[in-house]
Amino acid sequence: MSKELKIPIMADLAAEGKEPEILFWVGCAGSFDARAQKVTLAFTKILNAAGVDFAILGNEESCTGDPARRAGNEFVFQMTALQNIETLKMYNVKKIVTACPHCFNTLKNEYPALGGNYEVVHHTSMLQSLLDDGKIAIEGGGFKGKKITYHDSCYLGRANNIYEAPRSVLNMLDTELVEMKRCKTNGLCCGAGGAQMFKEDEPGDKRINMERTEEAIETGASIVAVNCPFCLTMMQDGMKAKDKQDDVMVLDLAELIVNNMK
């Protein structure tokens, strides 16, 4: 970990009698997947640059239980969720930010039924507010004149109706935003949702991520912007399968910003 990167741990702050304003919920992908870890680091750098008072749970963070519930194992979901709620209660957590729409949706919409009530923000919304408030500033020079397309993840878009925050962030870069044929409320899943990420393909003649990759390539964009670690994996796999990995970059919004911060 680079020395200038400050990632406080909740337990360490609690030992000093401190309570950070925001808990950054890293999520399983952001913690363990090598590609998603880059997004975690990019977002952390942005939080540091903006002077946000945050911390992570570190080893005390568990899966939210989303894949278990989607796969039909309600027992495991509730066990996991209740354990997390106890941990969050111990640290008096009130506000959570996460870079994973699956974690976002579960913490925001499904934990309240089990007694976990928090203000939950997705990192795209936080990036927009940090830019709007002048806490961070970007210059889009690195991507000047490039075409960029944006993939709406299911759990941020259709499930939670967040379409404008990510687009407003992209519009601050010096790029041309081109939409795929299916976007916003009519967006297409990357193929990983509903715990599909963790199981074998079902019978059919085409993988969903190939269909979505083709739509992205059709726009002529050289960058596909995403907001979800699962979408990131599926779109990158699609580009590799199409032998387009050198022509089309798949990047999370946090990576686009961190590479263009003043």
Kinemage of the C-alpha trace (Angstrom):
@kinemage 1
@onewidth
@group {chain A} dominant
@subgroup {mainchain}
@vectorlist {calphas} color= white
{ca met a 1} P 0.000 0.000 0.000
{ca ser a 2} L 1.453 3.356 -0.967
{ca lys a 3} L 2.501 5.509 1.949
{ca glu a 4} L 0.482 8.573 0.971
{ca leu a 5} L -2.728 6.533 0.923
{ca lys a 6} L -4.668 6.887 4.156
{ca ile a 7} L -7.182 4.086 4.810
{ca pro a 8} L -8.340 4.266 8.451
{ca ile a 9} L -9.807 1.127 10.071
{ca met a 10} L -12.953 1.463 12.202
{ca ala a 11} L -11.532 -0.561 15.124
{ca asp a 12} L -8.396 1.629 15.277
{ca leu a 13} L -10.454 4.830 15.327
{ca ala a 14} L -12.817 3.401 17.955
{ca ala a 15} L -9.792 2.655 20.157
{ca glu a 16} L -8.962 6.378 19.952
{ca gly a 17} L -12.556 7.318 20.758
{ca lys a 18} L -13.216 8.575 17.214
{ca glu a 19} L -16.220 8.018 14.957
{ca pro a 20} L -15.716 8.762 11.260
{ca glu a 21} L -18.508 10.456 9.374
{ca ile a 22} L -18.691 7.777 6.665
{ca leu a 23} L -18.060 4.043 6.482
{ca phe a 24} L -16.613 2.971 3.123
{ca trp a 25} L -18.098 -0.486 2.529
{ca val a 26} L -15.514 -2.103 0.242
{ca gly a 27} L -17.436 -5.268 -0.651
{ca cys a 28} L -16.124 -8.735 -1.537
{ca ala a 29} L -15.109 -7.851 -5.096
{ca gly a 30} L -13.425 -4.596 -4.047
{ca ser a 31} L -11.522 -6.502 -1.361
{ca phe a 32} L -10.473 -9.698 -3.127
{ca asp a 33} L -10.772 -9.310 -6.911
{ca ala a 34} L -7.506 -7.964 -8.358
{ca arg a 35} L -9.243 -5.777 -10.963
{ca ala a 36} L -11.854 -4.403 -8.533
{ca gln a 37} L -9.097 -3.636 -5.983
{ca lys a 38} L -7.853 -0.958 -8.415
{ca val a 39} L -11.263 0.718 -8.202
{ca thr a 40} L -11.120 0.567 -4.387
{ca leu a 41} L -7.713 2.265 -4.425
{ca ala a 42} L -8.843 4.875 -6.966
{ca phe a 43} L -11.891 5.764 -4.858
{ca thr a 44} L -9.785 5.878 -1.677
{ca lys a 45} L -7.381 8.313 -3.348
{ca ile a 46} L -10.351 10.529 -4.244
{ca leu a 47} L -11.696 10.397 -0.669
{ca asn a 48} L -8.224 11.343 0.613
{ca ala a 49} L -7.914 14.209 -1.871
{ca ala a 50} L -11.359 15.540 -0.898
{ca gly a 51} L -10.578 15.334 2.817
{ca val a 52} L -13.512 12.996 3.521
{ca asp a 53} L -13.657 11.650 7.084
{ca phe a 54} L -14.070 7.913 6.435
{ca ala a 55} L -12.949 4.463 7.541
{ca ile a 56} L -13.331 0.839 6.485
{ca leu a 57} L -14.211 -2.212 8.559
{ca gly a 58} L -11.218 -4.212 7.296
{ca asn a 59} L -11.300 -7.802 8.567
{ca glu a 60} L -14.632 -7.154 10.297
{ca glu a 61} L -16.429 -6.630 6.976
{ca ser a 62} L -18.352 -9.635 5.700
{ca cys a 63} L -20.343 -10.190 2.498
{ca thr a 64} L -23.686 -8.336 2.607
{ca gly a 65} L -25.422 -11.619 1.777
{ca asp a 66} L -26.694 -10.399 -1.602
{ca pro a 67} L -25.479 -13.412 -3.656
{ca ala a 68} L -26.978 -15.842 -1.123
{ca arg a 69} L -30.412 -14.182 -1.276
{ca arg a 70} L -30.350 -13.939 -5.087
{ca ala a 71} L -29.409 -17.608 -5.308
{ca gly a 72} L -32.341 -18.482 -3.028
{ca asn a 73} L -30.593 -19.142 0.291
{ca glu a 74} L -32.570 -16.847 2.563
{ca phe a 75} L -31.172 -18.469 5.731
{ca val a 76} L -27.564 -17.595 4.851
{ca phe a 77} L -28.616 -14.083 3.800
{ca gln a 78} L -30.297 -13.335 7.125
{ca met a 79} L -27.466 -14.844 9.185
{ca thr a 80} L -24.891 -12.752 7.309
{ca ala a 81} L -26.987 -9.585 7.386
{ca leu a 82} L -27.704 -9.788 11.124
{ca gln a 83} L -24.024 -10.311 11.864
{ca asn a 84} L -23.145 -7.224 9.781
{ca ile a 85} L -25.867 -5.155 11.457
{ca glu a 86} L -24.400 -6.011 14.878
{ca thr a 87} L -20.946 -4.903 13.704
{ca leu a 88} L -22.329 -1.639 12.289
{ca lys a 89} L -24.277 -1.012 15.522
{ca met a 90} L -21.086 -1.497 17.542
{ca tyr a 91} L -19.435 1.363 15.623
{ca asn a 92} L -22.582 3.531 15.555
{ca val a 93} L -22.476 3.700 11.745
{ca lys a 94} L -24.975 6.141 10.247
{ca lys a 95} L -23.716 6.753 6.699
{ca ile a 96} L -22.236 4.235 4.257
{ca val a 97} L -20.670 4.676 0.818
{ca thr a 98} L -19.920 1.733 -1.461
{ca ala a 99} L -18.600 1.257 -4.994
{ca cys a 100} L -20.726 -1.874 -5.520
{ca pro a 101} L -24.385 -1.468 -6.585
{ca his a 102} L -25.190 -4.927 -5.160
{ca cys a 103} L -23.916 -3.914 -1.709
{ca phe a 104} L -25.625 -0.527 -2.139
{ca asn a 105} L -29.018 -2.049 -2.931
{ca thr a 106} L -28.845 -4.639 -0.147
{ca leu a 107} L -27.666 -2.239 2.583
{ca lys a 108} L -30.113 0.475 1.525
{ca asn a 109} L -33.257 -1.482 0.714
{ca glu a 110} L -33.015 -4.870 2.424
{ca tyr a 111} L -31.213 -4.288 5.732
{ca pro a 112} L -33.930 -1.999 7.202
{ca ala a 113} L -36.329 -4.984 7.466
{ca leu a 114} L -33.747 -6.626 9.756
{ca gly a 115} L -33.159 -3.503 11.842
{ca gly a 116} L -30.266 -1.957 9.911
{ca asn a 117} L -31.142 1.623 8.973
{ca tyr a 118} L -28.430 3.741 7.362
{ca glu a 119} L -27.967 6.511 4.852
{ca val a 120} L -26.430 4.565 1.971
{ca val a 121} L -24.754 6.313 -0.970
{ca his a 122} L -23.287 4.817 -4.133
{ca his a 123} L -19.857 6.116 -5.060
{ca thr a 124} L -21.121 7.647 -8.330
{ca ser a 125} L -23.487 9.912 -6.340
{ca met a 126} L -20.699 10.811 -3.926
{ca leu a 127} L -18.332 11.601 -6.818
{ca gln a 128} L -20.971 13.923 -8.268
{ca ser a 129} L -21.449 15.762 -4.959
{ca leu a 130} L -17.673 16.066 -4.361
{ca leu a 131} L -17.295 17.597 -7.837
{ca asp a 132} L -20.353 19.851 -7.429
{ca asp a 133} L -19.105 21.081 -4.036
{ca gly a 134} L -15.621 21.782 -5.405
{ca lys a 135} L -13.986 19.281 -3.015
{ca ile a 136} L -12.238 17.749 -6.034
{ca ala a 137} L -11.671 19.141 -9.505
{ca ile a 138} L -10.989 17.351 -12.769
{ca glu a 139} L -9.557 18.298 -16.119
{ca gly a 140} L -10.693 16.002 -18.901
{ca gly a 141} L -7.599 16.510 -21.036
{ca gly a 142} L -6.474 12.895 -20.790
{ca phe a 143} L -9.576 11.781 -22.669
{ca lys a 144} L -10.024 14.810 -24.899
{ca gly a 145} L -11.955 14.048 -28.049
{ca lys a 146} L -12.510 10.401 -27.119
{ca lys a 147} L -15.893 8.747 -27.294
{ca ile a 148} L -17.115 7.191 -24.073
{ca thr a 149} L -20.176 5.038 -23.504
{ca tyr a 150} L -21.775 4.294 -20.155
{ca his a 151} L -23.214 0.967 -19.020
{ca asp a 152} L -26.094 1.235 -16.520
{ca ser a 153} L -25.767 -1.490 -13.896
{ca cys a 154} L -29.092 -3.109 -12.975
{ca tyr a 155} L -28.937 -2.361 -9.258
{ca leu a 156} L -28.003 1.293 -9.652
{ca gly a 157} L -30.247 1.971 -12.635
{ca arg a 158} L -33.496 0.077 -12.792
{ca ala a 159} L -33.486 -1.025 -9.137
{ca asn a 160} L -32.653 2.383 -7.634
{ca asn a 161} L -33.372 4.848 -10.442
{ca ile a 162} L -29.898 6.460 -10.402
{ca tyr a 163} L -29.133 7.469 -13.974
{ca glu a 164} L -28.082 11.101 -13.935
{ca ala a 165} L -25.310 11.173 -11.274
{ca pro a 166} L -22.873 8.995 -13.256
{ca arg a 167} L -23.663 10.767 -16.509
{ca ser a 168} L -23.148 14.185 -14.955
{ca val a 169} L -19.716 13.016 -13.733
{ca leu a 170} L -18.823 11.793 -17.233
{ca asn a 171} L -19.987 15.055 -18.774
{ca met a 172} L -17.366 16.881 -16.695
{ca leu a 173} L -14.664 15.004 -18.598
{ca asp a 174} L -13.621 16.369 -21.985
{ca thr a 175} L -15.235 13.485 -23.859
{ca glu a 176} L -18.193 12.739 -26.081
{ca leu a 177} L -20.768 10.594 -24.291
{ca val a 178} L -22.470 8.195 -26.729
{ca glu a 179} L -25.323 6.053 -25.464
{ca met a 180} L -25.833 2.379 -26.308
{ca lys a 181} L -29.112 1.434 -27.975
{ca arg a 182} L -30.366 -0.027 -24.699
{ca cys a 183} L -29.688 2.399 -21.877
{ca lys a 184} L -31.223 3.973 -18.773
{ca thr a 185} L -34.614 2.347 -17.965
{ca asn a 186} L -34.196 0.101 -21.007
{ca gly a 187} L -30.619 -0.928 -20.118
{ca leu a 188} L -29.367 -4.493 -20.536
{ca cys a 189} L -27.809 -6.552 -17.735
{ca cys a 190} L -24.094 -7.390 -18.110
{ca gly a 191} L -24.967 -11.023 -17.395
{ca ala a 192} L -23.632 -11.271 -13.824
{ca gly a 193} L -26.642 -10.162 -11.748
{ca gly a 194} L -28.903 -12.432 -9.732
{ca ala a 195} L -25.907 -14.536 -8.589
{ca gln a 196} L -25.271 -15.553 -12.229
{ca met a 197} L -21.669 -14.437 -11.632
{ca phe a 198} L -21.096 -17.545 -9.526
{ca lys a 199} L -22.717 -20.300 -11.600
{ca glu a 200} L -22.287 -22.056 -14.901
{ca asp a 201} L -24.021 -20.817 -18.051
{ca glu a 202} L -27.497 -22.094 -18.741
{ca pro a 203} L -28.391 -23.541 -22.172
{ca gly a 204} L -28.607 -20.913 -24.898
{ca asp a 205} L -26.828 -19.715 -28.008
{ca lys a 206} L -25.261 -16.491 -26.711
{ca arg a 207} L -23.835 -15.169 -23.458
{ca ile a 208} L -25.480 -11.968 -22.189
{ca asn a 209} L -22.157 -10.183 -21.744
{ca met a 210} L -21.344 -10.801 -25.438
{ca glu a 211} L -24.636 -9.177 -26.446
{ca arg a 212} L -23.857 -6.163 -24.243
{ca thr a 213} L -20.240 -5.954 -25.435
{ca glu a 214} L -21.418 -5.868 -29.046
{ca glu a 215} L -23.743 -2.958 -28.207
{ca ala a 216} L -20.828 -1.093 -26.611
{ca ile a 217} L -18.544 -1.710 -29.609
{ca glu a 218} L -21.294 -0.497 -31.994
{ca thr a 219} L -21.171 2.979 -30.405
{ca gly a 220} L -17.578 3.433 -31.618
{ca ala a 221} L -16.518 4.402 -28.073
{ca ser a 222} L -12.928 3.769 -26.968
{ca ile a 223} L -13.939 3.715 -23.279
{ca val a 224} L -16.784 1.877 -21.558
{ca ala a 225} L -17.541 3.487 -18.187
{ca val a 226} L -19.037 1.233 -15.506
{ca asn a 227} L -20.011 1.616 -11.846
{ca cys a 228} L -19.991 -2.001 -10.659
{ca pro a 229} L -17.248 -4.607 -10.135
{ca phe a 230} L -19.378 -7.349 -11.723
{ca cys a 231} L -20.117 -5.234 -14.808
{ca leu a 232} L -16.401 -4.407 -14.995
{ca thr a 233} L -15.501 -8.113 -15.137
{ca met a 234} L -18.224 -9.044 -17.635
{ca met a 235} L -17.519 -6.152 -20.013
{ca gln a 236} L -13.762 -6.766 -19.888
{ca asp a 237} L -14.285 -10.485 -20.565
{ca gly a 238} L -16.514 -9.547 -23.494
{ca met a 239} L -13.874 -7.222 -24.963
{ca lys a 240} L -11.220 -9.951 -24.631
{ca ala a 241} L -13.488 -12.484 -26.340
{ca lys a 242} L -13.974 -9.992 -29.195
{ca asp a 243} L -10.206 -9.290 -29.246
{ca lys a 244} L -10.961 -5.623 -28.564
{ca gln a 245} L -9.181 -5.305 -25.198
{ca asp a 246} L -6.473 -3.091 -26.753
{ca asp a 247} L -8.994 -0.811 -28.510
{ca val a 248} L -11.681 -0.372 -25.840
{ca met a 249} L -10.866 0.296 -22.191
{ca val a 250} L -13.370 -0.676 -19.499
{ca leu a 251} L -13.026 1.663 -16.518
{ca asp a 252} L -14.957 2.469 -13.367
{ca leu a 253} L -15.997 6.103 -12.869
{ca ala a 254} L -13.591 6.413 -9.921
{ca glu a 255} L -10.688 5.425 -12.201
{ca leu a 256} L -11.730 7.956 -14.827
{ca ile a 257} L -11.761 10.692 -12.176
{ca val a 258} L -8.564 9.763 -10.362
{ca asn a 259} L -6.661 9.834 -13.666
{ca asn a 260} L -7.914 13.357 -14.384
{ca met a 261} L -7.819 15.053 -10.976
{ca lys a 262} L -6.126 18.440 -10.826
